[in-house]
Amino acid sequence: MESYKIFIVEDDPWYGEILEYHLSLNPDFSISRFTTGKDCLANIHQNPDLITIDFSLPDFSGDKLYQKIQAVNDQIPVIVISGQEDIPVAVNLLKMGVADYLVKDDSTKDLLWNAVNKIRQTGSLKKEVEHLKEELGKKYSFDKSIKGQSAALQTIFALMDKAAKTNINVSITGETGTGKEVVAKAIHYNSERKKKNFVAVNMAAIPRELIESELFGHEKGAFTGAVARKSGKFEEANNGTIFLDEIAELDMSLQSKLLRVLQEREVIRVGGNEKVKLDIRLIVATHKNLADEVKKGAFREDLYYRIIGLPIELPPLRERGNDILILAKYFIEEFAKENKLENITLAQSAKDKLMRYNYPGNVRELKAITDLAVVMCNGKELTAEDISYPTVNADETFTAEEKTLRQYTCDIVKYYLKKYNNDVIVTADKLDIGKSTIYKMIQTGELV
């Protein structure tokens, strides 16, 4: 384990030795002691984890030295130790951001010990959180979060890269299931705000009467059931990114309030007067055409121009060519790994079947299809027979795959044979075709 580096700045050698001895009882602590602020600043390049400073040094007062330390590295926590109990001074220092203010007396050693350990623990948690956010950023690198190599996807990557380099608002459109939230997250975690919050809100999922409170927060007693102050999603996302999914579903009366928040860059909680300043990155998404919604009078034109920013239109999966197979292989591998199954490959028949389907539910539907196919697969190779398509709408499902008339005919005959327990005569009667036609299809292998 790396030692925890502490600087003690104390002009009284005897008292400095006491503090050094006491903190040195922890073998993980590495102590360096200085008698002036100037000496401390000359060695600050060593990046100490914590600094304790005497408030009354010969060359600097505690507040001045703290400001100079902050100017060099504002991540170093500082504890001020004073010979006098001066409440206004203590309050001012704490407002400035010092980690703690201690008065020299018999209990100082123990108070310092507790303060250092608390700061160390908090610092470790912060470093862990930052590490996790860094890892999350790697996870959401464009090529890792969005699978595919199609030309359409490369265009999207180029737009995402431009969005990530600036704070411009982003509006993402595309059919349901194309991955709008994945794109929003990738932009956030590749931007300068990646260490701050990403807050996603589905506007269509929140009841109309609750959405104002959910977005902007409320004060205690603002309405029945408001038993305490609650921060809204905008406050939660402050300094980070807020993602408003299905923005077109927002009620007209709330659109004007959202416009005011975006224009003023501040929010007022429901039932309150306090203005909370905002520094946020806005990303919105919808499966509708917002320009058409404006023409229909269902969406405010001024809000439209405020949020449109950099538009990114995600292509439907059916227009992404070989990306279908790339995604299918990825989903199959992930599902097998999660369920501790052996590696499963795609047979050519399965590839052909996957490429013929229309995917009205896009990437989300492909994942559901491949997950089920892996479950139905009996060996290490997934075949066309393992793949079945959802029947949410029979008419749409029947025409979802682009097939020849002969292929559709075979599908219909297979369906009726299965329905009537492979009785060729009954099937021929139901379809009003000759039974010899069905026998010939069986002999040629078309009904396998």
C-alpha positions in Angstrom: 0.0 0.0 0.0 1.2 3.5 -0.9 2.1 5.7 2.1 -0.2 8.6 2.9 1.9 11.7 2.6 1.2 14.4 5.2 2.9 17.9 5.5 2.9 19.5 8.9 3.5 23.3 8.9 4.2 24.5 12.4 6.7 27.2 13.5 6.9 25.8 17.1 9.4 23.0 16.9 8.2 21.4 20.1 4.6 21.3 19.1 5.4 20.2 15.6 7.4 17.2 17.0 4.4 16.2 19.1 2.0 16.2 16.1 4.6 14.4 14.0 5.1 11.7 16.6 1.4 11.2 17.2 0.6 10.8 13.5 3.6 8.6 12.9 2.0 6.0 15.1 0.2 4.9 11.9 2.9 3.2 9.8 1.0 4.1 6.6 1.6 7.8 7.3 4.7 9.5 5.8 5.3 12.8 7.6 7.2 15.9 6.4 7.5 18.9 8.8 8.1 22.5 7.9 8.4 25.7 10.0 7.3 28.2 7.4 4.7 28.5 4.7 7.4 29.3 2.2 9.2 25.9 2.8 5.8 24.1 2.5 5.1 25.8 -0.9 8.7 25.0 -2.1 8.0 21.3 -1.6 4.3 21.1 -2.7 5.4 19.6 -6.0 5.7 16.3 -3.9 1.9 16.2 -4.0 1.1 15.6 -0.4 -2.2 13.9 0.4 -3.0 16.3 3.3 -1.5 19.4 4.9 -1.9 20.7 8.4 -1.0 24.4 8.9 -0.6 26.6 12.0 -2.8 29.6 11.6 -0.1 32.1 12.8 3.1 31.4 10.9 5.9 33.9 10.7 5.5 34.5 6.9 1.8 33.7 6.2 -1.5 33.8 8.0 -3.5 30.6 7.7 -6.0 31.9 5.2 -3.3 33.3 2.9 -1.3 30.1 3.0 -4.4 28.1 2.3 -5.2 30.3 -0.8 -1.6 29.8 -2.1 -1.9 26.0 -1.6 -5.2 26.1 -3.5 -3.7 28.0 -6.3 -1.1 25.3 -6.8 -3.4 22.2 -6.2 -7.0 22.7 -5.1 -7.3 18.9 -4.5 -5.1 18.9 -1.4 -7.2 18.9 1.8 -6.0 21.3 4.5 -6.5 21.3 8.3 -5.9 24.6 10.1 -4.6 24.4 13.7 -4.9 27.7 15.7 -3.7 28.8 19.1 -6.9 30.7 19.7 -10.5 29.9 19.5 -11.7 32.5 17.1 -15.2 31.6 15.8 -15.5 34.2 13.0 -12.0 33.1 11.7 -13.0 29.5 11.9 -16.3 30.1 10.0 -14.5 32.1 7.3 -11.9 29.4 6.8 -14.5 26.6 6.6 -16.4 28.7 4.0 -13.2 29.0 2.0 -13.0 25.2 1.9 -10.6 24.0 4.6 -11.2 20.5 5.6 -11.2 21.2 9.4 -10.3 23.8 12.0 -8.8 22.7 15.3 -7.8 24.7 18.4 -4.6 23.9 20.2 -5.4 22.2 23.6 -5.1 18.8 25.3 -7.5 17.1 22.9 -5.9 18.4 19.7 -3.8 15.3 19.1 -6.8 13.0 19.2 -9.0 15.4 17.2 -6.3 15.6 14.5 -5.9 11.8 14.4 -9.7 11.4 13.8 -9.8 14.3 11.2 -6.9 12.8 9.2 -8.4 9.3 9.1 -11.8 10.7 8.1 -10.2 12.8 5.3 -8.2 9.9 4.2 -11.2 7.6 4.0 -13.2 10.2 2.1 -10.3 10.8 -0.3 -10.1 7.0 -1.0 -13.8 6.9 -1.8 -13.4 9.9 -4.2 -10.5 8.2 -5.9 -12.5 5.0 -6.3 -15.5 6.9 -7.7 -13.2 8.7 -10.2 -11.6 5.4 -11.2 -15.0 3.8 -11.8 -16.1 6.8 -13.9 -12.9 6.5 -15.9 -13.7 2.9 -16.5 -17.2 3.8 -17.4 -15.8 6.3 -19.9 -13.8 3.5 -21.5 -16.9 1.3 -21.6 -18.7 4.1 -23.5 -16.1 4.8 -26.1 -17.9 5.0 -29.3 -16.8 1.7 -30.9 -17.3 -0.2 -27.7 -20.8 1.1 -26.8 -22.2 1.0 -30.3 -21.4 -2.1 -32.4 -21.1 -1.9 -36.2 -19.0 -0.8 -39.1 -21.6 0.4 -41.6 -21.1 3.7 -43.4 -24.3 5.0 -41.7 -22.8 4.3 -38.3 -19.4 6.0 -39.2 -21.4 9.2 -39.9 -23.0 8.9 -36.5 -19.6 8.4 -34.8 -18.3 11.6 -36.5 -21.3 13.6 -35.2 -20.9 12.2 -31.7 -17.2 13.1 -31.7 -18.1 16.7 -32.6 -20.8 16.7 -29.8 -18.4 15.4 -27.2 -15.8 18.1 -27.9 -18.3 20.9 -27.1 -21.2 21.7 -24.8 -23.7 22.2 -27.6 -27.2 20.8 -27.0 -27.8 17.5 -28.8 -31.1 16.2 -30.2 -31.2 12.5 -31.1 -34.0 11.1 -33.3 -34.6 7.6 -34.5 -37.1 4.8 -34.4 -37.7 3.0 -31.1 -35.0 0.6 -30.2 -32.2 2.3 -32.2 -30.1 3.1 -29.1 -30.7 6.8 -28.5 -29.8 6.6 -24.8 -26.6 4.6 -25.6 -25.6 7.4 -27.9 -26.4 10.1 -25.2 -24.3 8.2 -22.6 -21.4 7.8 -25.0 -21.4 11.5 -25.7 -21.4 12.4 -22.0 -18.7 9.9 -21.0 -16.4 11.1 -23.8 -16.9 14.8 -22.9 -15.2 17.0 -20.3 -18.3 16.3 -18.0 -17.6 12.6 -17.8 -16.8 12.7 -14.1 -20.1 14.4 -13.3 -23.6 13.0 -13.3 -25.4 11.6 -16.3 -29.1 11.9 -15.4 -31.7 10.2 -17.7 -35.4 11.1 -17.6 -38.0 9.3 -19.7 -40.7 12.1 -20.2 -43.3 9.5 -21.3 -42.9 7.4 -18.1 -43.7 10.2 -15.6 -47.3 11.1 -14.7 -48.3 14.5 -16.0 -49.1 15.8 -12.5 -45.6 14.8 -11.1 -43.3 15.8 -14.0 -42.7 19.4 -12.8 -41.7 18.3 -9.4 -39.6 15.5 -10.8 -37.7 17.8 -13.2 -37.4 20.9 -11.0 -37.8 19.6 -7.4 -40.1 20.9 -4.7 -40.1 22.6 -1.3 -41.5 21.0 1.9 -45.3 21.6 1.9 -45.5 22.6 -1.8 -48.3 20.2 -2.2 -50.0 17.3 -0.4 -47.4 14.6 0.3 -44.4 17.0 0.0 -43.1 16.2 3.5 -39.5 17.4 2.7 -37.5 19.4 0.2 -36.6 17.4 -2.9 -34.1 18.3 -5.5 -35.2 17.8 -9.1 -33.4 16.0 -11.9 -31.9 19.3 -13.2 -30.2 19.9 -9.8 -29.1 16.3 -9.7 -27.5 16.8 -13.2 -25.8 20.1 -12.3 -22.3 20.3 -13.8 -23.1 17.1 -15.7 -25.5 16.0 -18.4 -29.3 15.7 -18.3 -30.9 13.4 -21.0 -34.6 14.1 -21.7 -35.9 11.0 -23.5 -39.2 11.2 -25.5 -39.1 15.0 -25.2 -42.0 15.3 -27.6 -44.3 13.8 -25.0 -43.9 16.9 -22.7 -47.1 18.7 -22.0 -47.4 22.2 -23.6 -47.8 23.9 -20.3 -44.5 22.4 -19.1 -42.7 23.2 -22.3 -42.8 26.9 -21.4 -41.3 26.2 -17.9 -38.6 24.1 -19.5 -37.8 26.9 -21.9 -37.4 29.4 -19.1 -35.1 27.0 -17.2 -32.9 26.6 -20.3 -32.9 30.3 -21.1 -32.1 31.5 -17.6 -29.9 28.6 -16.7 -31.5 28.4 -13.3 -34.3 26.5 -11.7 -36.9 27.3 -9.0 -38.3 24.4 -7.0 -42.1 24.0 -6.9 -43.4 26.0 -4.0 -40.2 27.9 -3.5 -38.4 31.2 -4.4 -34.8 30.3 -4.2 -33.0 30.3 -7.6 -30.6 27.4 -8.2 -28.0 28.3 -10.8 -27.4 25.5 -13.4 -24.4 24.5 -15.5 -25.7 21.5 -17.5 -25.3 19.8 -20.8 -28.7 19.0 -22.4 -29.3 16.0 -24.7 -32.9 15.2 -25.8 -34.3 12.3 -27.8 -37.5 11.4 -29.5 -38.8 8.9 -32.0 -41.0 11.6 -33.5 -40.2 14.3 -36.0 -40.0 17.5 -33.8 -40.3 19.8 -36.8 -43.6 18.1 -37.7 -44.8 18.4 -34.1 -44.1 22.1 -34.3 -46.1 22.4 -37.5 -49.0 20.5 -35.9 -48.9 22.9 -32.9 -48.0 20.1 -30.5 -44.5 21.5 -29.7 -43.4 25.1 -29.1 -41.3 26.5 -31.9 -39.1 28.6 -29.5 -38.3 25.5 -27.4 -37.6 23.5 -30.6 -34.9 26.0 -31.6 -33.5 26.1 -28.1 -33.0 22.3 -27.8 -32.3 21.3 -31.4 -28.5 22.0 -31.2 -26.6 19.3 -33.0 -29.2 16.9 -34.6 -28.2 13.2 -34.8 -30.6 10.9 -36.6 -30.0 7.2 -35.9 -30.6 4.9 -38.8 -32.9 1.9 -38.4 -31.2 -1.5 -38.1 -32.6 -2.6 -41.5 -30.5 0.1 -43.2 -27.2 -0.9 -41.5 -26.4 -4.0 -43.6 -23.8 -6.3 -42.1 -24.1 -4.5 -38.7 -27.0 -7.0 -38.1 -24.6 -9.9 -38.0 -22.0 -8.0 -36.0 -24.6 -7.1 -33.4 -26.1 -10.7 -33.4 -22.6 -12.2 -32.7 -22.0 -9.7 -29.9 -25.4 -10.4 -28.3 -24.9 -14.2 -28.6 -21.5 -14.0 -27.0 -22.7 -11.8 -24.2 -25.7 -13.9 -23.4 -23.6 -17.1 -23.4 -21.1 -15.5 -21.1 -23.7 -14.2 -18.7 -25.4 -17.7 -18.6 -22.1 -19.6 -18.4 -22.8 -21.4 -21.7 -20.2 -22.7 -24.3 -19.3 -20.5 -27.2 -22.0 -20.6 -29.9 -21.4 -19.9 -33.6 -23.9 -18.8 -36.3 -24.6 -21.2 -39.1 -24.9 -19.8 -42.6 -28.7 -20.5 -42.6 -29.0 -18.4 -39.4 -27.1 -15.6 -40.9 -29.2 -15.6 -44.0 -32.4 -15.6 -41.9 -31.2 -12.8 -39.7 -30.3 -10.7 -42.8 -33.7 -11.1 -44.4 -35.7 -9.8 -41.4 -37.0 -6.2 -41.3 -36.5 -5.5 -37.5 -39.3 -3.1 -36.7 -38.1 -3.1 -33.1 -34.5 -2.4 -34.3 -31.5 -3.3 -32.1 -33.6 -4.0 -29.0 -35.6 -6.5 -31.0 -32.5 -8.2 -32.4 -31.2 -8.7 -28.9 -34.5 -10.3 -27.8 -34.4 -12.6 -30.9 -30.8 -13.7 -30.4 -31.3 -14.3 -26.6 -34.2 -16.6 -27.4 -32.3 -18.3 -30.2 -29.4 -19.2 -27.9 -31.9 -20.7 -25.4 -33.5 -22.8 -28.2 -30.2 -23.9 -29.7 -29.3 -27.6 -28.9 -25.7 -27.6 -30.0 -22.7 -25.3 -30.4 -24.1 -23.9 -33.7 -27.1 -21.7 -33.9 -29.2 -22.5 -37.0 -32.2 -20.9 -38.8 -34.6 -23.3 -37.0 -33.5 -21.8 -33.6 -34.5 -18.3 -34.7 -38.2 -17.2 -34.3 -39.6 -13.8 -34.8 -42.1 -12.1 -32.4 -45.8 -12.1 -33.4 -46.9 -8.7 -32.0 -48.7 -8.0 -35.2 -49.3 -10.9 -37.5 -49.7 -8.8 -40.6 -46.5 -6.9 -40.0 -44.6 -10.0 -39.0 -45.6 -11.9 -42.1 -44.1 -9.2 -44.4 -41.2 -8.2 -42.1 -38.8 -10.5 -44.0 -38.1 -9.8 -47.7 -38.7 -13.1 -49.4 -39.6 -14.4 -52.8 -43.2 -15.6 -53.5 -41.9 -19.2 -53.5 -40.4 -18.7 -50.0 -43.6 -17.2 -48.7 -45.5 -20.2 -50.2 -43.2 -22.7 -48.5 -43.7 -20.9 -45.2 -47.5 -21.0 -45.5 -47.5 -24.7 -46.4 -45.2 -25.5 -43.5 -47.5 -23.5 -41.1 -50.6 -25.5 -42.2 -48.7 -28.9 -42.1 -47.7 -28.2 -38.5 -51.2 -27.0 -37.6 -52.8 -30.2 -39.0 -50.2 -32.7 -37.7 -48.4 -33.1 -41.1 -51.7 -34.3 -42.8 -51.0 -33.5 -46.5 -54.5 -34.1 -47.6 -56.1 -31.8 -45.1 -53.4 -29.2 -45.8 -54.0 -29.4 -49.5 -57.7 -29.0 -49.0 -57.4 -26.0 -46.7 -55.0 -24.2 -49.1 -56.9 -25.3 -52.2 -53.8 -26.8 -53.9 -53.0 -30.2 -55.2 -51.5 -32.7 -52.7 -48.9 -33.6 -55.4 -47.6 -30.0 -55.1 -47.0 -30.5 -51.4 -45.3 -33.9 -51.9 -43.1 -32.4 -54.5 -42.1 -29.6 -52.1 -41.2 -32.2 -49.5 -39.2 -34.2 -52.0 -37.2 -31.2 -53.1 -36.4 -30.3 -49.4 -38.2 -26.9 -49.5 -40.3 -27.8 -46.5 -37.4 -28.8 -44.3 
